[in-house]
Amino acid sequence: MKSFLCGVLFCVVLQVMGQSPTKENTANTRYFEDQFYFGITYNFVRNKAEDFKQRNLSYGLNAGFIKDIPLNSTGTRALGLGAGLAINNYYSNLVVRDNDAGLNYIFDTAVEGFRRSKLETHLVEFPLEFRWRTSSAEEYKFWRIYAGVKAAYAVGARSKLVTDDFTDGFFNSDIRKFQYGLTLNVGYNTFNIHVYYSLTDLFEDSAVVNGESIGFRPLRIGFIFYIL
């Protein structure tokens, strides 16, 4: 999936390089800001178990396409409905072991020779944005505030443990399939600040560590790049 996201970014860059405004576009007041997007975030964790600690660089990548639906004649207000793919990595002291009884969660202090533990999720995302901007049919550089919600479906999740003696990785079935949260994108032209806060826990309620629900609610902060 990482190769796919890189391919999407490469294709949209090529499109931008060959794109120029047309007379038909500038003559039509009702214009559409249909856009490809590519984002990179740092993934924080909120609503977590008491002894949970993040380690290393927990990052996320996402890319997709958003269809623009103008709400007024000048195009300064609109709705954006899209679809895309995302990869999110979380490094922490939470260790997952797969045994005959199912998945077992412990912390790194109980693992001899612990080096790192990672959870990687693969998502299909569906953003819905209310869009306010200072654009026009002739102006391709403008200020924007896009606020909305994003729903996602987890198509896969993988846990990985690395110690001094061995490496273990396997599919994690405790990840919540349907997820959703709030989004805010603010910026100028191509470069924008992106914030996503999940309203659902990443893990199912049945996933516990030391008798306590893992919780694990992502907060992603980074940059999102819109490309016409």
Buried (B, 14 or more C-beta within 10 A) or exposed (E): BEEEBEEBBEEBEEEEEEEEEEEEEEEEEEBBBEBBBBBBBEBBBEBBBEEBEBBEEBBBBBBBBBBBEBEEEEBBEBBBBBEBBBBBBBBBBBBBBBEEEEBEBBBBEEBEEBEBBBBBBBBBBBBBBBBBBEBBBEEBEEEBBBBBBBBBEBEEBBBBBBBEEEEBBEEBEBBBEEBEBEBBBBBEEBEBEBBBBBEBBBBEEEBBBEEEBBBBBBBBBBBBBBBB
